[in-house]
C-alpha cells in the first residue's frame, strides 16, 4: 500500500500558505506587535498546516519540507529575506512560534494514546493494530510506518503504557526530545529557566518548539 503522507503534507503546506496570504495584512505590517503575529500564526496557520498530522509518518524529507515552509513564514513575519542570511536559530528566537514538527508529533502522540485506550472495537483501533496475513516487506530499508517512531520511544510497549493517561502525558516530553538536536534542547532549557525566573512559575516550555 502506497504511503500518501508526502502528498498530504504538500497539500497542507499549500493550505498553510493560503491562510498566511489571507492574513498578510497582519503578518506583513511592520507596526503590528510581534506577539499578535505569533498568536495568529499559532491559532490559524499552524493548525491549517498540520490538519490530520495525527496520521502522518514523518520521514526526514517530510520534516525538512515542514521546516522550510515554517522558516520562510518566519522570515516574512520578521520582514527579512533569505539573502540577509539570518540564522534559523535567530528567526526562531525572535518569533517564538511553535515548531511545526514538534507540534505535529505532539498531536500524534496524544492521538496514539487516545486510540490505545479505546475499549470498544471501533475501526480506528482495528486499523491501527491490523497486521496483514499475507505478503511480506521487500528487501532493503523499509518505509517508515506510522507507529515506528512511537514504538522506538516506548520499546514497542506503547499500547500497554498508553492505558495510563497521566503517565502517557508525562512521557510526551521524552518522545518530543527525539526530534530535537542537542543545540535546540539547550536553547529550550535556557528559555524555560529564563521564563520561570521572570514569572516565578514552573512547567515545561517544550511544547512551544
C-alpha positions as CSV (number, residue, x, y, z in Angstrom):
1,X,0.0,0.0,0.0
2,X,1.5,3.3,-1.0
3,X,2.1,5.9,1.7
4,X,0.5,9.2,0.7
5,X,1.9,11.2,3.6
6,X,4.2,13.3,1.4
7,X,1.2,14.2,-0.9
8,X,-0.9,15.1,2.1
9,X,1.8,17.2,3.6
10,X,2.3,19.1,0.3
11,X,-1.4,19.9,0.4
12,X,-1.3,21.1,4.0
13,X,1.7,23.3,3.3
14,X,-0.1,24.9,0.3
15,X,-3.2,25.4,2.6
16,X,-0.9,27.0,5.2
17,X,0.5,29.5,2.7
18,X,-3.0,30.3,1.5
19,X,-4.1,31.0,5.1
20,X,-0.9,33.1,5.6
21,X,-1.8,35.1,2.5
22,X,-5.3,35.8,3.8
23,X,-3.8,37.2,6.9
24,X,-0.9,39.1,5.2
25,X,-2.2,42.5,6.5
26,X,-1.3,41.3,10.0
27,X,1.9,39.4,9.2
28,X,3.5,42.0,6.8
29,X,2.6,45.0,8.9
30,X,5.8,46.2,10.5
31,X,3.9,48.2,13.1
32,X,1.9,45.2,14.2
33,X,3.1,43.7,17.6
34,X,5.1,40.5,17.1
35,X,3.1,38.9,20.0
36,X,-0.1,39.4,17.9
37,X,1.5,37.9,14.8
38,X,2.6,34.9,16.9
39,X,-0.9,34.4,18.3
40,X,-2.4,34.5,14.8
41,X,0.2,32.1,13.5
42,X,-0.2,29.6,16.3
43,X,-4.0,29.7,16.2
44,X,-4.6,29.9,12.4
45,X,-1.6,28.9,10.3
46,X,-0.2,26.1,12.4
47,X,-3.5,24.1,12.7
48,X,-4.1,24.5,9.0
49,X,-0.6,23.2,8.1
50,X,-0.9,20.2,10.5
51,X,-4.5,19.2,9.9
52,X,-4.6,15.4,10.0
53,X,-1.0,15.2,11.3
54,X,-2.0,12.5,13.8
55,X,-1.8,10.0,10.9
56,X,1.5,11.2,9.4
57,X,4.7,9.1,9.2
58,X,7.3,11.9,9.4
59,X,10.3,11.0,7.3
60,X,13.4,13.2,7.0
61,X,12.1,14.6,3.7
62,X,8.7,15.5,5.1
63,X,10.3,17.0,8.2
64,X,12.5,19.2,6.0
65,X,9.5,20.3,3.9
66,X,7.7,21.5,7.0
67,X,10.7,23.2,8.5
68,X,11.5,25.0,5.2
69,X,7.9,26.3,5.0
70,X,7.9,27.5,8.6
71,X,11.2,29.2,8.2
72,X,10.0,31.1,5.1
73,X,6.9,32.2,7.0
74,X,9.1,33.3,9.9
75,X,11.2,35.4,7.7
76,X,8.1,37.1,6.2
77,X,6.8,37.8,9.7
78,X,10.1,39.5,10.7
79,X,10.3,41.3,7.4
80,X,13.7,39.8,6.4
81,X,14.8,37.9,3.2
82,X,16.8,34.8,2.7
83,X,19.7,36.8,1.2
84,X,20.1,38.5,4.6
85,X,21.5,35.2,5.8
86,X,19.9,35.4,9.2
87,X,20.5,32.1,11.1
88,X,17.4,30.0,11.6
89,X,18.1,29.9,15.3
90,X,17.7,33.7,15.4
91,X,14.4,33.6,13.5
92,X,13.1,31.0,15.9
93,X,14.2,33.0,18.9
94,X,12.6,36.2,17.6
95,X,9.2,34.8,16.5
96,X,8.7,32.3,19.3
97,X,6.2,30.5,17.1
98,X,5.5,26.8,17.9
99,X,7.7,24.4,15.9
100,X,5.6,22.7,13.3
101,X,7.3,19.3,13.5
102,X,7.2,19.1,17.3
103,X,3.5,20.3,17.3
104,X,2.7,17.6,14.8
105,X,4.4,14.9,16.8
106,X,2.8,16.0,20.0
107,X,-0.6,15.7,18.3
108,X,0.3,12.3,17.0
109,X,1.4,11.2,20.5
110,X,-1.8,12.3,22.0
111,X,-3.8,10.6,19.3
112,X,-1.9,7.3,19.7
113,X,-2.7,7.3,23.4
114,X,-6.4,8.0,22.7
115,X,-6.6,5.1,20.2
116,X,-4.8,2.7,22.5
117,X,-7.3,3.5,25.3
118,X,-10.3,2.8,23.1
119,X,-12.2,0.0,24.8
120,X,-14.6,-0.8,22.0
121,X,-14.0,-2.4,18.6
122,X,-14.0,0.8,16.5
123,X,-12.4,0.7,13.1
124,X,-9.9,3.3,14.2
125,X,-8.4,0.9,16.8
126,X,-8.7,-2.1,14.5
127,X,-6.9,-0.3,11.6
128,X,-4.1,0.8,13.9
129,X,-3.4,-2.7,15.3
130,X,-4.1,-4.5,12.0
131,X,-1.3,-6.8,10.7
132,X,-1.6,-8.3,7.2
133,X,-1.7,-12.1,7.0
134,X,-0.3,-12.3,3.5
135,X,2.6,-10.7,1.8
136,X,6.0,-9.6,3.2
137,X,8.1,-6.5,3.3
138,X,10.6,-6.1,0.5
139,X,14.4,-6.1,0.9
140,X,16.4,-3.1,1.8
141,X,15.5,-0.2,4.1
142,X,11.8,-0.3,4.8
143,X,9.3,2.7,4.5
144,X,8.6,4.3,7.9
145,X,5.4,3.1,9.4
146,X,3.0,5.2,11.4
147,X,3.8,3.5,14.7
148,X,7.6,3.2,14.2
149,X,8.5,6.4,15.9
150,X,6.3,5.7,18.9
151,X,7.5,2.1,19.2
152,X,11.1,3.4,19.1
153,X,10.4,5.7,22.0
154,X,8.5,3.2,24.1
155,X,10.3,0.0,23.1
156,X,7.2,-1.4,21.4
157,X,5.2,-1.5,24.6
158,X,3.2,1.7,23.9
159,X,-0.2,0.0,23.6
160,X,0.1,-1.1,27.2
161,X,1.7,2.0,28.6
162,X,-0.9,4.3,26.9
163,X,-3.5,2.9,29.2
164,X,-2.2,5.1,32.0
165,X,-3.3,8.5,30.7
166,X,-1.3,10.6,33.2
167,X,1.9,8.7,32.6
168,X,1.4,8.9,28.8
169,X,1.1,12.7,29.1
170,X,4.3,12.9,31.1
171,X,6.2,10.7,28.6
172,X,5.3,13.1,25.8
173,X,8.3,15.2,26.6
174,X,10.7,12.3,26.1
175,X,9.1,11.5,22.8
176,X,9.4,15.1,21.5
177,X,13.1,15.2,22.5
178,X,14.0,12.6,19.9
179,X,13.0,15.3,17.3
180,X,15.3,17.9,18.8
181,X,19.1,18.2,18.3
182,X,21.2,19.0,21.3
183,X,21.6,22.7,20.5
184,X,17.8,23.2,20.4
185,X,17.4,21.2,23.7
186,X,19.9,23.5,25.4
187,X,18.1,26.6,24.0
188,X,14.8,25.3,25.2
189,X,16.1,24.6,28.7
190,X,17.7,28.1,28.9
191,X,14.5,29.8,27.8
192,X,12.5,27.7,30.2
193,X,14.8,28.7,33.0
194,X,14.6,32.4,32.0
195,X,10.8,32.3,31.7
196,X,10.5,30.5,35.1
197,X,12.8,33.1,36.7
198,X,10.8,36.0,35.4
199,X,7.3,34.7,36.2
200,X,8.1,32.6,39.2
201,X,6.2,29.7,37.7
202,X,7.4,26.2,36.8
203,X,6.3,24.0,34.0
204,X,7.8,22.9,30.7
205,X,8.2,25.0,27.7
206,X,9.0,22.2,25.3
207,X,5.5,22.3,23.7
208,X,6.4,25.6,22.1
209,X,9.0,24.0,19.9
